[in-house]
């Protein structure tokens, strides 16, 4: 009997030791502390413990007030630069997200730098131009992170969209969904952003609501180029601004 009891006790001790050892070991496949599993997810700000990225993307908090007339694309760039400067980011070079038509046409996607771009809260809205425009099937499936929550103005405030009064989700772009200039004979840029009367300009929806494709950069044309015509469809003549030198 004593021999049997000793065997039972030894077996129990062995089982308890095995259980304790297993509990102390990390599960198979679990990432070590501070590894990939601890890093910020897709579209987050700076890494854990690090500062968030500086603002390199915003929607203008107010339009120029002259419809789609910004004095041309250079004037639109200067407007972005002035608002960025007022927000403390004037050391970066800023460009309006606009395409032009005609001789020497410019694609919006080719003039905004290489990314990544972050809003005033340090939230990255796209890593590069390909992700911003969904160039591949996978990138198009995942989409960028431009939406009502992340597409903030230079002051870090949200921009009115569907359901707000007034709705201001129409953003001037003059661009196709892939960020390029139109090549047909129609006016998609209000005469390259010099008209406040005749013509039309292509618009995107920053809140991704409304229209057949809910695109951030190319949903529909404006009714015209005058300020009241931009307001009529849910806009205010606002622009997307991108830093070509994010840091």
Secondary structure, 3 states (H helix, E strand, C coil): CHHHHHHHHHHHHHHHHHHHHHHHCCCCCCCCCCCHHHCCCCCCCCCCCCCCCCCCEEECCCCCCCCCCCCHHHHHHHHHHHHHHHCCCCCCCEEECCCCCCCCCCCHHHCCCCCCEECCCCCEEECCHHHHHCCCHHHHHHCCCCCCCCCEECCCCECCCCCCCCCCCEEECCCCCCCCCCCCCCCCEHHHHCCCCCCCEEEEECCCCCCCCCCCCCCEECCCCCHHHHHHCCEEEEEEEEECCCC
